[in-house]
Amino acid sequence: MRSSLDEFTKQIGDLTSLVASILPVNTALAGHSDSVVRQYLLIRRRFDYAAFIVALYSSLETFLENLVGEFAVVIAKQKPYSALPSKLTQKHTIKSADLLARGRLGEGRYIGVQPVDVVKNLYDCLTDATPYALNQIAIVSHDLNLRSDEINALFKVIGIEQVCDLVRRVDSMLQWYIGAHALVESRPDSVPGATIEGRIDELVERRNQVAHRGGNPDDLLGPDGMLDMVAFIEAFSKSIFSVVVAKYLQDYYLTPESAFALKLREGPYKNGKVVVVDRPAQRLYVGQPAFVLVPPGARWGRILSLQLTTTKSILLIRRSWRLKSG
């Protein structure tokens, strides 16, 4: 799942670089001696916008689909097919059959996916064979644009209900909202649901307008509007990732065999990077994974350094130790 986030983050970085280049390039071209080059500016603005909108929506859609598909695979490694959530197996069966019936496997977005592989995987699943492989394309299949309701439906099959509502209270989403609205003195407990739904709808509508009208949209975004849209989509996507990680940690990692609790005594200090905990019975070491569930999300990282003090028999994790998200 982390690889999907890394790839998404890279794409967001590329889009940010594209937007940052618009004004300098336009300024350079505006002073060009060739009138044909100057005339190109009008065309470039329209198609820069079109490319930006299509790429941003595509990055969001690909990331969410990959995240759902990869999480389903994680679940499948823990249980036999018959023990998977019923919503997951139901969609997997119906959509696998649907994809076979449409006869489009091996084409377009399904290039490299052969019908024989889909049939074999489905057969192994339905006969509860071990090992088995899920048809990820069936799990993430959707017929509508990824508005809020469709995103909710996508994550529902992996056991996360109303994910667009959950992200309203996640750190990344709250930080975006506070920055976007310059809320210096007040910190809300959640982002308004209408804000999230409206922002997603705006991206979908702009994407559809570009797809249907090519390079002649009615309302072009300027660089500032583009950066604002990128910031929202990045915060929204990272918040969903945090919700999924929290779901994984809660369901599949938070066991006596896999994890133990550290009891917080003081802190956090230094912008949340320093804590003092009671000395644990278990061994701690540099590089050890550490996480905290902050429903509906999570924070996670690794221990970078430790400091031990005998005073009150506590473990002081200070300064040089940071819990780095992700």
C-alpha positions as CSV (number, residue, x, y, z in Angstrom):
1,M,0.0,0.0,0.0
2,R,2.9,2.4,0.8
3,S,4.1,2.1,-2.8
4,S,0.8,3.4,-4.1
5,L,1.1,6.4,-1.8
6,D,4.6,7.1,-2.9
7,E,3.6,7.0,-6.6
8,F,0.6,9.2,-5.9
9,T,2.9,11.7,-4.0
10,K,5.3,11.7,-7.0
11,Q,2.5,12.5,-9.4
12,I,1.2,15.3,-7.1
13,G,4.8,16.7,-7.1
14,D,4.9,16.6,-10.9
15,L,1.6,18.5,-11.1
16,T,2.7,21.1,-8.7
17,S,5.9,21.6,-10.8
18,L,3.7,22.0,-13.9
19,V,1.6,24.6,-12.3
20,A,4.7,26.5,-10.9
21,S,6.1,26.6,-14.5
22,I,3.0,28.3,-16.1
23,L,3.6,31.9,-15.2
24,P,7.4,31.9,-15.8
25,V,6.9,30.2,-19.2
26,N,4.1,32.5,-20.2
27,T,6.1,35.5,-19.2
28,A,9.0,34.4,-21.3
29,L,6.8,33.6,-24.3
30,A,4.9,36.9,-24.0
31,G,8.0,38.8,-24.9
32,H,9.0,36.7,-27.8
33,S,9.6,38.5,-31.1
34,D,7.6,35.9,-33.2
35,S,3.9,36.6,-33.2
36,V,3.1,33.0,-33.8
37,V,4.8,32.1,-30.5
38,R,2.9,34.8,-28.7
39,Q,-0.4,33.6,-30.2
40,Y,0.5,30.1,-28.9
41,L,0.0,31.4,-25.3
42,L,-3.8,31.4,-25.7
43,I,-3.8,27.8,-26.9
44,R,-1.2,26.7,-24.2
45,R,-3.4,28.1,-21.4
46,R,-6.4,26.0,-22.4
47,F,-4.5,22.8,-22.9
48,D,-2.3,23.2,-19.8
49,Y,-5.6,23.4,-17.9
50,A,-7.1,20.4,-19.7
51,A,-3.9,18.3,-19.1
52,F,-3.8,19.3,-15.4
53,I,-7.5,18.4,-14.7
54,V,-7.3,15.0,-16.5
55,A,-4.0,14.1,-14.8
56,L,-5.2,15.2,-11.3
57,Y,-8.4,13.1,-11.6
58,S,-6.5,10.2,-13.0
59,S,-4.0,10.3,-10.1
60,L,-6.8,10.3,-7.6
61,E,-8.7,7.5,-9.2
62,T,-5.6,5.3,-9.7
63,F,-4.5,5.8,-6.1
64,L,-7.9,5.0,-4.6
65,E,-8.3,1.9,-6.8
66,N,-4.8,0.7,-6.0
67,L,-5.3,1.3,-2.3
68,V,-8.6,-0.7,-2.2
69,G,-7.2,-3.5,-4.3
70,E,-4.0,-3.8,-2.3
71,F,-5.8,-3.8,1.1
72,A,-8.1,-6.6,-0.2
73,V,-5.0,-8.6,-1.0
74,V,-3.7,-8.0,2.5
75,I,-7.0,-9.3,3.9
76,A,-6.8,-12.3,1.6
77,K,-3.4,-13.2,3.0
78,Q,-4.9,-13.4,6.5
79,K,-8.0,-15.6,5.8
80,P,-9.4,-18.2,3.5
81,Y,-11.7,-16.9,0.8
82,S,-14.8,-18.2,2.6
83,A,-13.9,-16.2,5.7
84,L,-13.5,-12.8,3.9
85,P,-16.2,-10.1,4.4
86,S,-19.3,-11.0,2.5
87,K,-19.4,-7.6,0.8
88,L,-16.0,-8.2,-0.6
89,T,-16.7,-11.7,-1.9
90,Q,-20.0,-10.7,-3.3
91,K,-18.5,-7.9,-5.4
92,H,-15.5,-10.0,-6.4
93,T,-17.8,-12.7,-7.7
94,I,-20.3,-10.5,-9.5
95,K,-17.8,-8.2,-11.1
96,S,-15.4,-11.0,-12.1
97,A,-18.4,-12.6,-14.0
98,D,-19.4,-9.1,-15.4
99,L,-15.9,-8.4,-16.7
100,L,-15.8,-11.8,-18.4
101,A,-19.2,-11.2,-20.0
102,R,-18.2,-7.8,-21.4
103,G,-15.4,-9.4,-23.4
104,R,-13.1,-6.4,-23.0
105,L,-10.3,-8.0,-21.0
106,G,-6.9,-7.5,-22.5
107,E,-7.9,-4.1,-23.9
108,G,-7.7,-0.5,-22.7
109,R,-7.4,-0.3,-18.9
110,Y,-7.6,-4.1,-18.8
111,I,-4.6,-4.7,-21.0
112,G,-2.4,-7.5,-19.7
113,V,-5.4,-9.1,-17.9
114,Q,-6.4,-12.4,-19.6
115,P,-9.8,-14.1,-19.3
116,V,-8.2,-17.4,-18.4
117,D,-6.5,-15.8,-15.4
118,V,-9.7,-14.2,-14.2
119,V,-11.6,-17.6,-14.5
120,K,-8.8,-19.5,-12.7
121,N,-8.7,-17.0,-9.9
122,L,-12.5,-17.0,-9.5
123,Y,-12.6,-20.8,-9.5
124,D,-9.8,-21.1,-6.9
125,C,-11.7,-18.5,-4.7
126,L,-15.1,-20.2,-5.0
127,T,-13.6,-23.7,-4.2
128,D,-11.7,-22.2,-1.2
129,A,-8.4,-23.4,-2.7
130,T,-5.2,-22.6,-0.9
131,P,-3.4,-20.5,-2.0
132,Y,-5.7,-18.3,-4.0
133,A,-5.5,-14.9,-5.8
134,L,-8.2,-12.2,-6.0
135,N,-9.1,-10.5,-9.2
136,Q,-8.2,-7.0,-8.1
137,I,-9.8,-5.4,-11.2
138,A,-13.2,-6.8,-10.1
139,I,-12.8,-5.5,-6.5
140,V,-12.1,-1.9,-7.7
141,S,-14.6,-2.0,-10.6
142,H,-17.0,1.0,-10.8
143,D,-19.2,2.4,-13.5
144,L,-19.5,6.0,-12.3
145,N,-17.1,8.8,-11.8
146,L,-15.5,8.9,-8.3
147,R,-17.8,11.3,-6.5
148,S,-18.2,11.0,-2.7
149,D,-20.9,8.3,-2.9
150,E,-18.9,6.2,-5.3
151,I,-15.7,6.5,-3.2
152,N,-17.7,5.4,-0.2
153,A,-19.0,2.4,-2.1
154,L,-15.5,1.5,-3.3
155,F,-14.1,1.4,0.3
156,K,-17.2,-0.2,1.8
157,V,-16.2,-3.6,0.3
158,I,-13.0,-3.7,2.4
159,G,-15.0,-2.9,5.6
160,I,-14.6,0.9,5.8
161,E,-18.0,2.5,5.9
162,Q,-18.5,6.2,4.8
163,V,-14.8,6.9,4.3
164,C,-15.6,10.4,3.0
165,D,-17.1,11.2,6.4
166,L,-14.3,9.6,8.3
167,V,-11.6,11.7,6.6
168,R,-13.2,14.9,8.0
169,R,-11.5,14.3,11.3
170,V,-8.1,13.1,10.1
171,D,-5.0,15.3,10.6
172,S,-4.1,15.9,6.9
173,M,-7.7,17.0,6.1
174,L,-7.9,19.3,9.1
175,Q,-4.6,20.9,8.4
176,W,-5.6,21.6,4.8
177,Y,-8.9,23.2,6.0
178,I,-7.2,25.3,8.6
179,G,-4.7,26.6,6.1
180,A,-7.1,27.1,3.3
181,H,-9.4,29.2,5.5
182,A,-6.7,30.9,7.5
183,L,-8.1,29.7,10.8
184,V,-5.4,31.0,13.1
185,E,-7.1,31.1,16.4
186,S,-9.7,28.3,16.1
187,R,-9.2,24.7,15.3
188,P,-12.3,22.8,14.2
189,D,-13.0,19.2,15.2
190,S,-13.9,18.3,11.6
191,V,-14.0,19.6,8.1
192,P,-17.6,20.2,6.9
193,G,-18.9,17.3,4.9
194,A,-20.3,19.7,2.2
195,T,-16.8,21.1,1.7
196,I,-15.4,17.7,0.9
197,E,-18.3,16.6,-1.3
198,G,-18.3,20.0,-3.2
199,R,-14.5,19.9,-3.8
200,I,-14.7,16.3,-5.2
201,D,-17.7,17.2,-7.3
202,E,-15.9,20.2,-8.7
203,L,-12.9,18.1,-9.9
204,V,-15.3,15.5,-11.4
205,E,-17.3,18.2,-13.2
206,R,-14.2,19.8,-14.6
207,R,-12.8,16.5,-15.7
208,N,-16.0,15.7,-17.5
209,Q,-16.1,19.1,-19.1
210,V,-12.6,18.6,-20.5
211,A,-13.4,15.1,-21.7
212,H,-16.5,16.3,-23.5
213,R,-15.4,19.6,-24.8
214,G,-11.7,19.1,-25.3
215,G,-9.6,22.2,-24.9
216,N,-12.5,24.6,-24.8
217,P,-13.8,24.7,-21.2
218,D,-16.0,27.5,-19.9
219,D,-14.1,28.3,-16.8
220,L,-10.3,28.0,-16.7
221,L,-8.5,27.8,-13.4
222,G,-5.5,30.0,-12.9
223,P,-2.3,28.7,-11.2
224,D,-3.6,29.7,-7.8
225,G,-6.8,27.8,-8.3
226,M,-4.9,24.7,-9.6
227,L,-2.6,24.7,-6.6
228,D,-5.6,25.0,-4.3
229,M,-7.2,22.0,-6.0
230,V,-3.9,20.0,-5.8
231,A,-3.6,20.7,-2.1
232,F,-7.1,19.5,-1.4
233,I,-6.8,16.3,-3.4
234,E,-3.4,15.6,-1.7
235,A,-4.9,16.1,1.8
236,F,-8.0,14.1,1.0
237,S,-6.0,11.2,-0.4
238,K,-3.5,11.1,2.5
239,S,-6.4,11.2,4.9
240,I,-8.0,8.2,3.3
241,F,-4.6,6.4,3.4
242,S,-4.4,7.1,7.2
243,V,-7.9,5.7,7.6
244,V,-6.9,2.5,5.8
245,V,-3.7,2.1,7.8
246,A,-5.7,2.5,11.0
247,K,-8.1,-0.2,9.8
248,Y,-5.2,-2.5,9.1
249,L,-3.5,-1.8,12.4
250,Q,-6.7,-2.3,14.4
251,D,-7.8,-5.5,12.6
252,Y,-4.6,-7.3,11.7
253,Y,-1.7,-5.9,13.7
254,L,-2.9,-4.9,17.1
255,T,-2.4,-8.3,18.8
256,P,-0.3,-9.4,21.8
257,E,1.9,-11.3,19.4
258,S,2.6,-8.3,17.1
259,A,2.4,-5.2,19.3
260,F,2.6,-3.9,22.8
261,A,1.5,-0.6,24.4
262,L,3.8,2.1,25.6
263,K,2.2,4.1,28.5
264,L,2.5,7.8,28.0
265,R,3.8,9.7,31.1
266,E,4.6,13.1,29.7
267,G,4.4,15.0,26.4
268,P,4.3,15.1,23.5
269,Y,6.9,17.9,23.3
270,K,8.8,19.4,20.4
271,N,5.9,19.6,17.9
272,G,4.7,16.2,18.8
273,K,8.1,14.5,18.3
274,V,9.1,13.9,21.9
275,V,7.4,11.8,24.5
276,V,8.2,10.3,27.9
277,V,6.8,6.8,28.6
278,D,6.9,4.3,31.4
279,R,9.7,1.8,31.1
280,P,8.2,-1.1,29.1
281,A,8.7,-4.7,30.0
282,Q,9.5,-5.4,26.4
283,R,12.7,-4.5,24.5
284,L,12.8,-1.3,22.5
285,Y,15.4,-0.6,19.8
286,V,16.3,2.0,17.3
287,G,14.4,1.4,14.0
288,Q,11.5,-0.3,15.8
289,P,8.1,0.5,14.3
290,A,5.8,2.6,16.5
291,F,2.3,3.8,15.9
292,V,-0.7,5.4,17.7
293,L,-4.3,5.1,16.6
294,V,-6.1,8.4,16.5
295,P,-9.5,7.4,15.3
296,P,-10.4,7.4,12.5
297,G,-6.8,7.7,11.4
298,A,-3.4,6.7,12.7
299,R,0.2,8.1,13.1
300,W,3.2,5.8,12.6
301,G,6.9,5.8,12.1
302,R,10.1,4.3,13.6
303,I,12.2,5.0,16.6
304,L,15.3,7.0,15.6
305,S,17.0,7.1,19.1
306,L,16.3,6.4,22.7
307,Q,17.4,7.9,26.1
308,L,17.0,6.1,29.3
309,T,16.8,7.7,32.8
310,T,16.6,5.9,36.1
311,T,14.5,8.8,37.6
312,K,11.1,7.4,38.4
313,S,12.0,4.4,36.2
314,I,10.9,6.0,33.0
315,L,12.1,5.9,29.4
316,L,12.8,9.3,28.0
317,I,12.4,9.6,24.2
318,R,13.7,13.0,23.6
319,R,14.8,15.4,20.8
320,S,16.7,13.0,18.6
321,W,13.8,10.6,18.5
322,R,11.0,11.4,16.1
323,L,7.9,9.6,15.1
324,K,7.8,10.3,11.4
325,S,4.4,9.9,9.8
326,G,4.4,7.2,7.1
